[in-house]
Amino acid sequence: MMEAMCMGSFGMGGAPTLRDQVLQPIQDELEMNASLEEAMAKLEAMSKYRDPIYAGFWH
């Protein structure tokens, strides 16, 4: 019963790949409704997200 209720949930088997699981909430019109490029631009514009991302991956 619970499985039937969760079908389509991103984290409950609704995404066939990890990539899809990450991208679907970004692109879904009921979630962020953005392209990956738009989401990245928003994050890069906010220093509280940008600085830790750059510190963790580029230093």
C-alpha distance matrix in Angstrom:
0.0 3.8 5.4 5.3 6.5 8.9 10.3 13.9 14.3 17.5 16.9 13.4 14.5 15.5 19.1 20.7 23.5 24.5 27.1 24.5 22.4 25.7 27.0 24.1 24.2 27.9 28.0 25.1 26.8 24.5 25.3 28.8 29.7 32.4 33.6 33.9 37.6 37.2 34.9 37.4 40.3 38.7 38.1 41.6 43.1 41.8 43.8 41.3 39.0 41.7 43.9 41.3 40.0 43.6 44.5 41.6 42.0 45.6 47.7
3.8 0.0 3.8 5.4 5.1 6.3 8.8 12.1 11.6 14.7 13.6 10.3 12.2 13.4 16.9 18.9 21.3 21.9 24.5 22.1 19.6 22.7 24.2 21.5 21.2 25.1 25.5 22.8 24.6 22.1 22.5 26.0 27.2 29.7 31.1 31.1 34.8 34.4 31.8 34.2 37.1 35.5 34.7 38.2 39.7 38.3 40.2 37.7 35.4 38.2 40.2 37.6 36.4 40.0 40.9 38.0 38.6 42.2 44.2
5.4 3.8 0.0 3.8 5.4 5.1 6.3 9.8 9.9 12.7 11.9 8.2 9.1 10.5 14.0 15.5 18.1 19.1 21.7 19.4 17.2 20.6 22.1 19.4 19.8 23.6 23.8 21.3 23.5 21.5 21.8 25.1 26.0 28.3 29.2 29.2 33.0 32.9 30.5 32.7 35.8 34.5 33.7 37.1 38.9 37.7 39.6 37.3 34.7 37.2 39.4 36.8 35.2 38.7 39.7 36.8 37.0 40.6 42.7
5.3 5.4 3.8 0.0 3.8 5.4 5.4 9.1 10.3 13.5 13.8 10.4 10.8 10.9 14.7 16.3 19.4 20.8 22.9 20.1 18.4 21.8 22.6 19.5 20.1 23.8 23.5 20.6 22.4 20.6 21.5 25.0 25.4 28.0 29.1 29.5 33.2 32.9 30.9 33.4 36.3 34.9 34.6 38.0 39.6 38.7 40.9 38.7 36.1 38.6 41.0 38.7 37.0 40.5 41.8 38.9 39.0 42.5 44.8
6.5 5.1 5.4 3.8 0.0 3.8 5.7 8.5 8.7 12.4 12.7 9.9 11.4 11.1 14.9 17.3 20.0 20.8 22.8 19.9 17.8 20.8 21.6 18.4 18.3 22.0 21.9 18.9 20.3 18.0 19.0 22.6 23.3 26.1 27.6 28.2 31.8 31.2 29.0 31.7 34.4 32.7 32.5 36.0 37.3 36.2 38.5 36.3 33.9 36.6 39.0 36.8 35.4 38.9 40.2 37.6 37.9 41.4 43.6
8.9 6.3 5.1 5.4 3.8 0.0 3.8 6.1 5.4 8.8 8.9 6.2 8.0 7.9 11.5 14.1 16.5 17.1 19.2 16.4 14.1 17.2 18.3 15.3 15.3 19.1 19.3 16.6 18.6 16.5 16.8 20.2 21.1 23.6 24.9 25.1 28.8 28.3 26.0 28.5 31.4 29.9 29.4 32.9 34.4 33.3 35.5 33.3 30.8 33.3 35.7 33.4 31.9 35.4 36.7 34.0 34.2 37.7 39.9
10.3 8.8 6.3 5.4 5.7 3.8 0.0 3.8 5.6 8.6 9.7 6.9 6.8 5.8 9.5 11.7 14.7 16.1 17.8 14.8 13.3 16.7 17.3 14.2 15.1 18.6 18.3 15.7 17.9 16.5 17.1 20.3 20.6 22.9 23.8 24.1 27.9 27.7 25.8 28.3 31.2 30.1 29.8 33.1 34.8 34.1 36.4 34.5 31.7 33.9 36.5 34.3 32.4 35.8 37.3 34.6 34.4 37.7 40.3
13.9 12.1 9.8 9.1 8.5 6.1 3.8 0.0 3.8 6.1 8.6 7.3 6.9 4.0 7.3 10.1 12.9 14.1 15.2 11.9 10.6 13.8 13.9 10.6 11.7 15.1 14.5 12.0 14.5 13.4 13.9 16.9 17.0 19.2 20.1 20.6 24.3 24.1 22.3 24.9 27.7 26.7 26.6 29.9 31.5 31.1 33.5 31.9 29.0 31.0 33.8 31.9 29.8 33.1 34.9 32.3 32.0 35.2 37.9
14.3 11.6 9.9 10.3 8.7 5.4 5.6 3.8 0.0 3.8 5.6 5.2 6.6 5.0 7.7 11.1 12.9 13.1 14.6 11.7 9.3 12.1 13.0 10.0 10.0 13.7 14.0 11.7 14.2 12.5 12.2 15.3 16.2 18.4 19.5 19.7 23.4 23.0 20.7 23.2 26.1 24.8 24.4 27.8 29.4 28.6 30.8 28.9 26.2 28.5 31.1 29.0 27.2 30.7 32.2 29.7 29.7 33.0 35.5
17.5 14.7 12.7 13.5 12.4 8.8 8.6 6.1 3.8 0.0 3.8 5.7 6.4 4.9 5.5 9.2 10.0 9.7 10.9 8.4 5.6 8.4 9.6 7.2 7.6 11.1 11.9 10.4 13.6 12.5 11.3 13.7 14.8 16.3 17.0 16.6 20.3 20.3 17.9 20.1 23.2 22.1 21.5 24.7 26.6 25.9 28.1 26.3 23.3 25.4 28.0 25.9 23.9 27.2 28.9 26.3 26.1 29.4 32.0
16.9 13.6 11.9 13.8 12.7 8.9 9.7 8.6 5.6 3.8 0.0 3.8 5.9 6.7 7.3 10.3 10.6 9.5 11.8 10.3 6.8 9.3 11.7 10.2 10.1 13.4 14.9 13.8 16.9 15.5 13.8 16.0 17.7 19.0 19.6 18.7 22.4 22.5 19.6 21.4 24.7 23.5 22.3 25.5 27.6 26.5 28.2 26.1 23.2 25.4 27.6 25.1 23.4 26.8 28.0 25.2 25.3 28.9 31.1
13.4 10.3 8.2 10.4 9.9 6.2 6.9 7.3 5.2 5.7 3.8 0.0 3.8 5.8 7.9 10.3 11.7 11.6 14.3 12.4 9.5 12.7 14.7 12.7 13.0 16.6 17.5 15.9 18.9 17.2 16.3 18.9 20.3 21.9 22.5 21.9 25.6 25.8 23.1 25.0 28.2 27.1 26.0 29.3 31.3 30.2 32.0 29.8 26.9 29.2 31.4 28.8 27.1 30.5 31.6 28.7 28.8 32.4 34.6
14.5 12.2 9.1 10.8 11.4 8.0 6.8 6.9 6.6 6.4 5.9 3.8 0.0 3.8 5.5 7.0 9.1 10.1 12.7 10.7 8.8 12.5 14.2 12.3 13.7 17.0 17.4 16.1 19.3 18.4 17.7 20.0 20.8 22.1 22.2 21.5 25.3 25.9 23.6 25.3 28.7 28.0 27.0 30.0 32.3 31.6 33.4 31.5 28.4 30.3 32.6 30.1 28.0 31.2 32.5 29.4 29.1 32.5 35.0
15.5 13.4 10.5 10.9 11.1 7.9 5.8 4.0 5.0 4.9 6.7 5.8 3.8 0.0 3.8 6.5 9.1 10.5 12.1 9.1 7.9 11.5 12.2 9.7 11.5 14.7 14.5 12.9 16.0 15.4 15.1 17.5 17.8 19.3 19.5 19.4 23.2 23.6 21.6 23.7 26.8 26.2 25.7 28.8 30.8 30.4 32.6 31.0 27.8 29.6 32.3 30.1 27.9 31.0 32.7 29.9 29.4 32.6 35.3
19.1 16.9 14.0 14.7 14.9 11.5 9.5 7.3 7.7 5.5 7.3 7.9 5.5 3.8 0.0 3.8 5.6 7.2 8.4 5.6 5.1 8.8 9.5 7.9 10.4 13.0 12.9 12.4 15.9 16.0 15.1 16.7 16.9 17.7 17.3 16.7 20.5 21.3 19.4 21.1 24.4 24.2 23.6 26.4 28.7 28.6 30.6 29.2 25.9 27.3 29.9 27.9 25.3 28.2 30.1 27.3 26.4 29.6 32.4
20.7 18.9 15.5 16.3 17.3 14.1 11.7 10.1 11.1 9.2 10.3 10.3 7.0 6.5 3.8 0.0 3.8 7.1 8.5 6.6 7.5 10.9 11.5 10.8 13.8 15.9 15.5 15.4 19.0 19.5 18.6 19.9 19.8 20.2 19.2 18.3 21.9 23.4 21.7 23.0 26.4 26.6 25.9 28.3 30.9 31.0 32.8 31.6 28.1 29.2 31.7 29.6 26.8 29.4 31.2 28.2 27.0 30.1 32.9
23.5 21.3 18.1 19.4 20.0 16.5 14.7 12.9 12.9 10.0 10.6 11.7 9.1 9.1 5.6 3.8 0.0 3.8 5.3 5.2 6.3 8.8 10.0 10.5 13.4 14.9 15.1 15.9 19.6 20.2 18.7 19.4 19.6 19.4 18.0 16.4 19.9 21.7 19.8 20.6 24.1 24.6 23.5 25.7 28.6 28.7 30.2 29.1 25.5 26.3 28.7 26.5 23.6 26.1 27.8 24.8 23.4 26.5 29.3
24.5 21.9 19.1 20.8 20.8 17.1 16.1 14.1 13.1 9.7 9.5 11.6 10.1 10.5 7.2 7.1 3.8 0.0 3.8 5.4 4.9 6.3 8.7 10.0 12.1 13.4 14.5 15.6 19.4 19.8 17.6 18.0 18.8 18.3 17.1 15.0 18.4 20.1 17.8 18.2 21.9 22.2 20.7 22.9 25.9 25.7 27.0 25.7 22.1 23.1 25.2 22.9 20.1 22.7 24.3 21.2 20.1 23.3 26.0
27.1 24.5 21.7 22.9 22.8 19.2 17.8 15.2 14.6 10.9 11.8 14.3 12.7 12.1 8.4 8.5 5.3 3.8 0.0 3.8 5.4 5.2 6.2 8.5 11.0 11.3 12.1 14.0 17.7 18.7 16.5 16.2 16.6 15.6 13.8 11.7 15.0 17.0 15.1 15.4 19.0 19.8 18.6 20.5 23.5 23.8 25.3 24.6 20.9 21.4 23.9 22.0 18.9 21.2 23.3 20.6 19.0 21.9 24.9
24.5 22.1 19.4 20.1 19.9 16.4 14.8 11.9 11.7 8.4 10.3 12.4 10.7 9.1 5.6 6.6 5.2 5.4 3.8 0.0 3.8 5.3 5.0 5.7 8.9 9.9 9.9 11.1 14.9 15.9 14.2 14.5 14.5 14.2 12.9 11.8 15.4 16.9 15.2 16.4 19.8 20.1 19.5 21.8 24.4 24.8 26.7 25.9 22.3 23.1 25.9 24.3 21.3 23.8 26.1 23.5 22.1 25.0 28.1
22.4 19.6 17.2 18.4 17.8 14.1 13.3 10.6 9.3 5.6 6.8 9.5 8.8 7.9 5.1 7.5 6.3 4.9 5.4 3.8 0.0 3.8 5.7 5.7 7.5 9.5 10.6 11.1 14.9 14.9 12.9 13.7 14.6 14.8 14.3 13.0 16.7 17.6 15.2 16.6 20.1 19.8 18.8 21.5 24.0 23.8 25.6 24.3 20.8 22.2 24.8 22.8 20.2 23.2 25.1 22.4 21.6 24.8 27.6
25.7 22.7 20.6 21.8 20.8 17.2 16.7 13.8 12.1 8.4 9.3 12.7 12.5 11.5 8.8 10.9 8.8 6.3 5.2 5.3 3.8 0.0 3.8 5.9 6.7 7.4 9.4 10.9 14.5 14.8 12.1 11.9 13.2 12.6 12.0 10.0 13.6 14.6 11.9 13.0 16.5 16.4 15.2 17.8 20.4 20.2 21.9 20.8 17.3 18.5 21.2 19.3 16.7 19.6 21.6 19.2 18.4 21.4 24.3
27.0 24.2 22.1 22.6 21.6 18.3 17.3 13.9 13.0 9.6 11.7 14.7 14.2 12.2 9.5 11.5 10.0 8.7 6.2 5.0 5.7 3.8 0.0 3.8 5.8 5.3 6.2 8.4 11.9 13.1 10.8 10.2 10.5 9.7 8.7 7.4 11.2 12.1 10.2 11.8 15.0 15.2 14.8 17.3 19.6 20.0 22.3 21.7 18.1 19.0 22.1 20.9 18.0 20.6 23.2 21.1 19.9 22.6 25.8
24.1 21.5 19.4 19.5 18.4 15.3 14.2 10.6 10.0 7.2 10.2 12.7 12.3 9.7 7.9 10.8 10.5 10.0 8.5 5.7 5.7 5.9 3.8 0.0 3.8 5.4 5.2 5.6 9.4 10.3 8.7 9.2 9.3 9.9 9.9 10.0 13.7 13.9 12.1 14.5 17.4 17.0 17.1 19.9 21.8 22.0 24.6 23.7 20.4 21.7 24.9 23.7 21.0 23.9 26.3 24.3 23.4 26.2 29.3
24.2 21.2 19.8 20.1 18.3 15.3 15.1 11.7 10.0 7.6 10.1 13.0 13.7 11.5 10.4 13.8 13.4 12.1 11.0 8.9 7.5 6.7 5.8 3.8 0.0 3.8 5.5 5.2 8.4 8.2 5.5 6.4 7.8 9.0 10.3 10.4 13.8 13.1 10.8 13.6 16.2 15.0 15.0 18.3 19.8 19.6 22.2 21.1 18.1 19.9 23.1 21.8 19.7 22.8 25.1 23.3 22.9 25.8 28.6
27.9 25.1 23.6 23.8 22.0 19.1 18.6 15.1 13.7 11.1 13.4 16.6 17.0 14.7 13.0 15.9 14.9 13.4 11.3 9.9 9.5 7.4 5.3 5.4 3.8 0.0 3.8 5.8 8.4 9.4 6.5 4.9 6.0 5.7 6.8 6.9 10.1 9.3 7.2 10.1 12.6 11.7 12.2 15.2 16.7 16.9 19.8 19.2 16.1 17.4 20.9 20.1 17.8 20.6 23.2 21.8 21.2 23.6 26.7
28.0 25.5 23.8 23.5 21.9 19.3 18.3 14.5 14.0 11.9 14.9 17.5 17.4 14.5 12.9 15.5 15.1 14.5 12.1 9.9 10.6 9.4 6.2 5.2 5.5 3.8 0.0 3.8 6.3 8.7 7.3 6.2 4.8 5.0 5.7 7.4 10.5 9.8 9.1 12.2 14.2 13.8 15.0 17.7 19.0 19.7 22.8 22.5 19.5 20.5 24.1 23.6 21.0 23.5 26.4 25.0 24.0 26.3 29.5
25.1 22.8 21.3 20.6 18.9 16.6 15.7 12.0 11.7 10.4 13.8 15.9 16.1 12.9 12.4 15.4 15.9 15.6 14.0 11.1 11.1 10.9 8.4 5.6 5.2 5.8 3.8 0.0 3.8 5.4 5.2 6.3 5.0 7.5 9.3 11.2 14.2 13.0 12.1 15.4 17.3 16.3 17.5 20.5 21.5 21.8 25.0 24.3 21.5 23.1 26.5 25.8 23.6 26.4 29.0 27.5 26.9 29.4 32.5
26.8 24.6 23.5 22.4 20.3 18.6 17.9 14.5 14.2 13.6 16.9 18.9 19.3 16.0 15.9 19.0 19.6 19.4 17.7 14.9 14.9 14.5 11.9 9.4 8.4 8.4 6.3 3.8 0.0 3.8 5.5 6.4 4.2 7.8 10.5 13.1 15.5 13.5 13.1 16.8 17.9 16.6 18.4 21.5 21.8 22.2 25.7 25.2 22.8 24.4 27.9 27.6 25.6 28.3 31.1 29.9 29.4 31.7 34.7
24.5 22.1 21.5 20.6 18.0 16.5 16.5 13.4 12.5 12.5 15.5 17.2 18.4 15.4 16.0 19.5 20.2 19.8 18.7 15.9 14.9 14.8 13.1 10.3 8.2 9.4 8.7 5.4 3.8 0.0 3.8 6.7 6.6 10.3 13.3 15.4 17.9 15.8 14.6 18.3 19.6 17.6 19.0 22.4 22.6 22.5 25.8 24.8 22.6 24.7 28.1 27.5 25.9 28.9 31.3 30.1 30.0 32.5 35.3
25.3 22.5 21.8 21.5 19.0 16.8 17.1 13.9 12.2 11.3 13.8 16.3 17.7 15.1 15.1 18.6 18.7 17.6 16.5 14.2 12.9 12.1 10.8 8.7 5.5 6.5 7.3 5.2 5.5 3.8 0.0 3.8 5.7 8.6 11.6 12.9 15.6 13.5 11.7 15.2 16.8 14.7 15.6 19.2 19.6 19.2 22.4 21.2 19.0 21.2 24.4 23.7 22.1 25.3 27.6 26.3 26.4 28.9 31.6
28.8 26.0 25.1 25.0 22.6 20.2 20.3 16.9 15.3 13.7 16.0 18.9 20.0 17.5 16.7 19.9 19.4 18.0 16.2 14.5 13.7 11.9 10.2 9.2 6.4 4.9 6.2 6.3 6.4 6.7 3.8 0.0 3.8 5.5 8.8 10.1 12.2 9.8 8.1 11.8 13.0 11.0 12.4 15.7 16.1 16.1 19.4 18.8 16.4 18.2 21.7 21.4 19.7 22.5 25.1 24.2 24.1 26.3 29.1
29.7 27.2 26.0 25.4 23.3 21.1 20.6 17.0 16.2 14.8 17.7 20.3 20.8 17.8 16.9 19.8 19.6 18.8 16.6 14.5 14.6 13.2 10.5 9.3 7.8 6.0 4.8 5.0 4.2 6.6 5.7 3.8 0.0 3.8 7.1 9.7 11.7 9.4 9.1 12.8 13.7 12.5 14.5 17.4 17.7 18.4 21.9 21.8 19.3 20.6 24.2 24.2 22.1 24.6 27.5 26.7 26.1 28.1 31.2
32.4 29.7 28.3 28.0 26.1 23.6 22.9 19.2 18.4 16.3 19.0 21.9 22.1 19.3 17.7 20.2 19.4 18.3 15.6 14.2 14.8 12.6 9.7 9.9 9.0 5.7 5.0 7.5 7.8 10.3 8.6 5.5 3.8 0.0 3.8 6.5 7.9 5.8 6.1 9.6 10.4 10.0 12.1 14.5 15.1 16.4 19.7 20.1 17.4 18.1 21.8 22.1 19.7 21.9 25.0 24.4 23.4 25.1 28.4
33.6 31.1 29.2 29.1 27.6 24.9 23.8 20.1 19.5 17.0 19.6 22.5 22.2 19.5 17.3 19.2 18.0 17.1 13.8 12.9 14.3 12.0 8.7 9.9 10.3 6.8 5.7 9.3 10.5 13.3 11.6 8.8 7.1 3.8 0.0 3.8 5.3 5.1 6.3 8.6 9.9 10.8 12.5 14.2 15.5 17.3 20.3 21.0 17.9 17.9 21.7 21.9 19.1 20.8 24.2 23.4 21.9 23.5 26.9
33.9 31.1 29.2 29.5 28.2 25.1 24.1 20.6 19.7 16.6 18.7 21.9 21.5 19.4 16.7 18.3 16.4 15.0 11.7 11.8 13.0 10.0 7.4 10.0 10.4 6.9 7.4 11.2 13.1 15.4 12.9 10.1 9.7 6.5 3.8 0.0 3.8 5.5 5.1 6.1 8.6 9.9 10.6 12.1 14.2 15.8 18.3 18.9 15.6 15.3 18.9 18.9 15.8 17.5 20.9 19.9 18.2 19.9 23.4
37.6 34.8 33.0 33.2 31.8 28.8 27.9 24.3 23.4 20.3 22.4 25.6 25.3 23.2 20.5 21.9 19.9 18.4 15.0 15.4 16.7 13.6 11.2 13.7 13.8 10.1 10.5 14.2 15.5 17.9 15.6 12.2 11.7 7.9 5.3 3.8 0.0 3.8 5.5 5.2 6.1 8.7 10.0 10.4 12.3 14.6 17.1 18.5 15.4 14.4 18.0 18.8 15.7 16.7 20.4 20.0 18.2 19.1 22.7
37.2 34.4 32.9 32.9 31.2 28.3 27.7 24.1 23.0 20.3 22.5 25.8 25.9 23.6 21.3 23.4 21.7 20.1 17.0 16.9 17.6 14.6 12.1 13.9 13.1 9.3 9.8 13.0 13.5 15.8 13.5 9.8 9.4 5.8 5.1 5.5 3.8 0.0 3.8 5.5 5.1 6.3 8.8 9.9 10.7 12.9 16.0 17.3 14.6 14.2 18.0 19.0 16.5 17.9 21.3 21.3 20.0 21.1 24.4
34.9 31.8 30.5 30.9 29.0 26.0 25.8 22.3 20.7 17.9 19.6 23.1 23.6 21.6 19.4 21.7 19.8 17.8 15.1 15.2 15.2 11.9 10.2 12.1 10.8 7.2 9.1 12.1 13.1 14.6 11.7 8.1 9.1 6.1 6.3 5.1 5.5 3.8 0.0 3.8 5.4 5.2 6.3 8.6 10.0 11.2 14.2 14.7 11.8 12.0 15.8 16.2 13.8 15.8 19.0 18.6 17.8 19.4 22.5
37.4 34.2 32.7 33.4 31.7 28.5 28.3 24.9 23.2 20.1 21.4 25.0 25.3 23.7 21.1 23.0 20.6 18.2 15.4 16.4 16.6 13.0 11.8 14.5 13.6 10.1 12.2 15.4 16.8 18.3 15.2 11.8 12.8 9.6 8.6 6.1 5.2 5.5 3.8 0.0 3.8 5.4 5.1 6.0 8.5 10.1 12.4 13.4 10.2 9.5 13.2 13.8 11.1 12.5 16.0 15.8 14.7 15.8 19.1
40.3 37.1 35.8 36.3 34.4 31.4 31.2 27.7 26.1 23.2 24.7 28.2 28.7 26.8 24.4 26.4 24.1 21.9 19.0 19.8 20.1 16.5 15.0 17.4 16.2 12.6 14.2 17.3 17.9 19.6 16.8 13.0 13.7 10.4 9.9 8.6 6.1 5.1 5.4 3.8 0.0 3.8 5.5 5.1 6.1 8.9 11.5 13.4 11.1 9.8 13.5 15.1 12.9 13.7 17.2 17.9 16.8 17.3 20.4
38.7 35.5 34.5 34.9 32.7 29.9 30.1 26.7 24.8 22.1 23.5 27.1 28.0 26.2 24.2 26.6 24.6 22.2 19.8 20.1 19.8 16.4 15.2 17.0 15.0 11.7 13.8 16.3 16.6 17.6 14.7 11.0 12.5 10.0 10.8 9.9 8.7 6.3 5.2 5.4 3.8 0.0 3.8 5.5 5.2 6.7 10.1 11.4 9.4 9.5 13.1 14.6 13.0 14.6 17.6 18.2 18.0 18.9 21.6
38.1 34.7 33.7 34.6 32.5 29.4 29.8 26.6 24.4 21.5 22.3 26.0 27.0 25.7 23.6 25.9 23.5 20.7 18.6 19.5 18.8 15.2 14.8 17.1 15.0 12.2 15.0 17.5 18.4 19.0 15.6 12.4 14.5 12.1 12.5 10.6 10.0 8.8 6.3 5.1 5.5 3.8 0.0 3.8 5.4 5.4 7.9 8.6 5.9 6.2 9.9 10.9 9.4 11.3 14.1 14.6 14.6 15.8 18.3
41.6 38.2 37.1 38.0 36.0 32.9 33.1 29.9 27.8 24.7 25.5 29.3 30.0 28.8 26.4 28.3 25.7 22.9 20.5 21.8 21.5 17.8 17.3 19.9 18.3 15.2 17.7 20.5 21.5 22.4 19.2 15.7 17.4 14.5 14.2 12.1 10.4 9.9 8.6 6.0 5.1 5.5 3.8 0.0 3.8 5.5 6.9 9.1 6.9 4.9 8.5 10.5 8.9 9.5 12.7 13.9 13.6 13.9 16.4
43.1 39.7 38.9 39.6 37.3 34.4 34.8 31.5 29.4 26.6 27.6 31.3 32.3 30.8 28.7 30.9 28.6 25.9 23.5 24.4 24.0 20.4 19.6 21.8 19.8 16.7 19.0 21.5 21.8 22.6 19.6 16.1 17.7 15.1 15.5 14.2 12.3 10.7 10.0 8.5 6.1 5.2 5.4 3.8 0.0 3.8 6.3 9.0 8.3 7.1 10.1 12.7 12.0 12.5 15.3 17.0 17.0 17.1 19.2
41.8 38.3 37.7 38.7 36.2 33.3 34.1 31.1 28.6 25.9 26.5 30.2 31.6 30.4 28.6 31.0 28.7 25.7 23.8 24.8 23.8 20.2 20.0 22.0 19.6 16.9 19.7 21.8 22.2 22.5 19.2 16.1 18.4 16.4 17.3 15.8 14.6 12.9 11.2 10.1 8.9 6.7 5.4 5.5 3.8 0.0 3.8 5.5 5.7 6.0 8.5 10.6 10.9 12.1 14.2 15.7 16.6 17.2 18.8
43.8 40.2 39.6 40.9 38.5 35.5 36.4 33.5 30.8 28.1 28.2 32.0 33.4 32.6 30.6 32.8 30.2 27.0 25.3 26.7 25.6 21.9 22.3 24.6 22.2 19.8 22.8 25.0 25.7 25.8 22.4 19.4 21.9 19.7 20.3 18.3 17.1 16.0 14.2 12.4 11.5 10.1 7.9 6.9 6.3 3.8 0.0 3.8 5.3 4.7 5.5 8.3 9.5 10.0 11.5 13.7 15.0 15.1 16.2
41.3 37.7 37.3 38.7 36.3 33.3 34.5 31.9 28.9 26.3 26.1 29.8 31.5 31.0 29.2 31.6 29.1 25.7 24.6 25.9 24.3 20.8 21.7 23.7 21.1 19.2 22.5 24.3 25.2 24.8 21.2 18.8 21.8 20.1 21.0 18.9 18.5 17.3 14.7 13.4 13.4 11.4 8.6 9.1 9.0 5.5 3.8 0.0 3.8 5.9 6.1 7.1 9.1 10.8 11.4 13.0 15.0 16.0 16.7
39.0 35.4 34.7 36.1 33.9 30.8 31.7 29.0 26.2 23.3 23.2 26.9 28.4 27.8 25.9 28.1 25.5 22.1 20.9 22.3 20.8 17.3 18.1 20.4 18.1 16.1 19.5 21.5 22.8 22.6 19.0 16.4 19.3 17.4 17.9 15.6 15.4 14.6 11.8 10.2 11.1 9.4 5.9 6.9 8.3 5.7 5.3 3.8 0.0 3.8 5.7 5.9 6.3 8.8 10.2 11.0 12.5 13.9 15.3
41.7 38.2 37.2 38.6 36.6 33.3 33.9 31.0 28.5 25.4 25.4 29.2 30.3 29.6 27.3 29.2 26.3 23.1 21.4 23.1 22.2 18.5 19.0 21.7 19.9 17.4 20.5 23.1 24.4 24.7 21.2 18.2 20.6 18.1 17.9 15.3 14.4 14.2 12.0 9.5 9.8 9.5 6.2 4.9 7.1 6.0 4.7 5.9 3.8 0.0 3.8 5.7 5.2 6.2 8.5 10.0 10.7 11.3 13.0
43.9 40.2 39.4 41.0 39.0 35.7 36.5 33.8 31.1 28.0 27.6 31.4 32.6 32.3 29.9 31.7 28.7 25.2 23.9 25.9 24.8 21.2 22.1 24.9 23.1 20.9 24.1 26.5 27.9 28.1 24.4 21.7 24.2 21.8 21.7 18.9 18.0 18.0 15.8 13.2 13.5 13.1 9.9 8.5 10.1 8.5 5.5 6.1 5.7 3.8 0.0 3.8 5.5 5.3 6.0 8.5 10.1 10.2 10.9
41.3 37.6 36.8 38.7 36.8 33.4 34.3 31.9 29.0 25.9 25.1 28.8 30.1 30.1 27.9 29.6 26.5 22.9 22.0 24.3 22.8 19.3 20.9 23.7 21.8 20.1 23.6 25.8 27.6 27.5 23.7 21.4 24.2 22.1 21.9 18.9 18.8 19.0 16.2 13.8 15.1 14.6 10.9 10.5 12.7 10.6 8.3 7.1 5.9 5.7 3.8 0.0 3.8 5.5 4.9 5.9 8.5 9.9 10.3
40.0 36.4 35.2 37.0 35.4 31.9 32.4 29.8 27.2 23.9 23.4 27.1 28.0 27.9 25.3 26.8 23.6 20.1 18.9 21.3 20.2 16.7 18.0 21.0 19.7 17.8 21.0 23.6 25.6 25.9 22.1 19.7 22.1 19.7 19.1 15.8 15.7 16.5 13.8 11.1 12.9 13.0 9.4 8.9 12.0 10.9 9.5 9.1 6.3 5.2 5.5 3.8 0.0 3.8 5.5 5.2 6.1 8.0 9.8
43.6 40.0 38.7 40.5 38.9 35.4 35.8 33.1 30.7 27.2 26.8 30.5 31.2 31.0 28.2 29.4 26.1 22.7 21.2 23.8 23.2 19.6 20.6 23.9 22.8 20.6 23.5 26.4 28.3 28.9 25.3 22.5 24.6 21.9 20.8 17.5 16.7 17.9 15.8 12.5 13.7 14.6 11.3 9.5 12.5 12.1 10.0 10.8 8.8 6.2 5.3 5.5 3.8 0.0 3.8 5.4 5.3 5.2 7.0
44.5 40.9 39.7 41.8 40.2 36.7 37.3 34.9 32.2 28.9 28.0 31.6 32.5 32.7 30.1 31.2 27.8 24.3 23.3 26.1 25.1 21.6 23.2 26.3 25.1 23.2 26.4 29.0 31.1 31.3 27.6 25.1 27.5 25.0 24.2 20.9 20.4 21.3 19.0 16.0 17.2 17.6 14.1 12.7 15.3 14.2 11.5 11.4 10.2 8.5 6.0 4.9 5.5 3.8 0.0 3.8 5.8 5.8 5.4
41.6 38.0 36.8 38.9 37.6 34.0 34.6 32.3 29.7 26.3 25.2 28.7 29.4 29.9 27.3 28.2 24.8 21.2 20.6 23.5 22.4 19.2 21.1 24.3 23.3 21.8 25.0 27.5 29.9 30.1 26.3 24.2 26.7 24.4 23.4 19.9 20.0 21.3 18.6 15.8 17.9 18.2 14.6 13.9 17.0 15.7 13.7 13.0 11.0 10.0 8.5 5.9 5.2 5.4 3.8 0.0 3.8 6.2 6.4
42.0 38.6 37.0 39.0 37.9 34.2 34.4 32.0 29.7 26.1 25.3 28.8 29.1 29.4 26.4 27.0 23.4 20.1 19.0 22.1 21.6 18.4 19.9 23.4 22.9 21.2 24.0 26.9 29.4 30.0 26.4 24.1 26.1 23.4 21.9 18.2 18.2 20.0 17.8 14.7 16.8 18.0 14.6 13.6 17.0 16.6 15.0 15.0 12.5 10.7 10.1 8.5 6.1 5.3 5.8 3.8 0.0 3.8 6.0
45.6 42.2 40.6 42.5 41.4 37.7 37.7 35.2 33.0 29.4 28.9 32.4 32.5 32.6 29.6 30.1 26.5 23.3 21.9 25.0 24.8 21.4 22.6 26.2 25.8 23.6 26.3 29.4 31.7 32.5 28.9 26.3 28.1 25.1 23.5 19.9 19.1 21.1 19.4 15.8 17.3 18.9 15.8 13.9 17.1 17.2 15.1 16.0 13.9 11.3 10.2 9.9 8.0 5.2 5.8 6.2 3.8 0.0 3.8
47.7 44.2 42.7 44.8 43.6 39.9 40.3 37.9 35.5 32.0 31.1 34.6 35.0 35.3 32.4 32.9 29.3 26.0 24.9 28.1 27.6 24.3 25.8 29.3 28.6 26.7 29.5 32.5 34.7 35.3 31.6 29.1 31.2 28.4 26.9 23.4 22.7 24.4 22.5 19.1 20.4 21.6 18.3 16.4 19.2 18.8 16.2 16.7 15.3 13.0 10.9 10.3 9.8 7.0 5.4 6.4 6.0 3.8 0.0
